[in-house]
Amino acid sequence: MIDWSSVLSNKTKVRAVKRFASGGAGGDLAKSFASTETSSEVRSLLRTHGVTYGRRLARKALKRRGY
């Protein structure tokens, strides 16, 4: 299960997830989280769910948090 509160913990991370949710590449999302403590969360999202379903989950998380 993805800990979205840590993934969306600051403005820079929210911006990267928004870019991914609106059609950005999965590799770009992984690169933007590369040297952070939540990089494993993002990598596991992409590995277990894939880009298409991961994008849907990202949109859902952003919507539920009012972004």
C-alpha positions in Angstrom: 0.0 0.0 0.0 1.3 3.4 -0.9 1.8 6.0 1.8 0.4 9.0 -0.1 0.8 11.4 2.8 4.6 11.0 2.6 4.7 11.0 -1.2 2.7 14.3 -1.3 4.5 15.9 1.7 5.7 19.1 0.0 5.0 21.3 -3.0 7.8 19.9 -5.2 6.6 16.3 -4.8 3.0 17.4 -5.4 4.0 19.1 -8.6 5.8 16.0 -9.8 2.9 13.7 -9.0 0.5 16.2 -10.8 2.7 16.1 -13.8 2.7 12.3 -13.8 -1.1 12.1 -13.2 -1.8 14.3 -16.2 0.2 12.2 -18.7 3.9 12.5 -17.7 6.2 9.5 -18.0 6.7 7.1 -15.1 10.5 7.3 -15.5 10.3 11.1 -15.0 8.3 10.5 -11.8 10.9 8.0 -10.5 13.7 10.4 -11.4 12.1 13.3 -9.5 11.9 11.1 -6.3 15.3 9.4 -6.9 17.3 10.6 -3.9 14.4 11.1 -1.4 13.2 8.9 1.4 10.0 8.2 -0.5 11.7 6.9 -3.6 10.8 3.3 -2.6 7.1 4.1 -2.4 7.1 5.6 -5.9 9.2 2.7 -7.4 6.9 0.1 -5.8 3.8 2.0 -7.2 5.2 1.8 -10.7 6.4 -1.8 -10.4 3.3 -3.3 -8.8 0.6 -1.3 -10.5 2.2 -0.2 -13.7 2.0 3.3 -15.3 -1.6 3.4 -16.3 -3.1 2.2 -13.0 -0.5 4.1 -11.1 -1.6 7.3 -12.9 -5.2 6.6 -11.9 -4.2 6.1 -8.3 -2.2 9.3 -8.3 -5.2 11.3 -9.7 -7.4 9.7 -7.0 -4.9 10.6 -4.2 -4.6 14.2 -5.5 -8.3 14.6 -5.7 -8.9 13.2 -2.2 -6.4 15.6 -0.8 -7.7 18.7 -2.6 -4.9 19.2 -5.1 
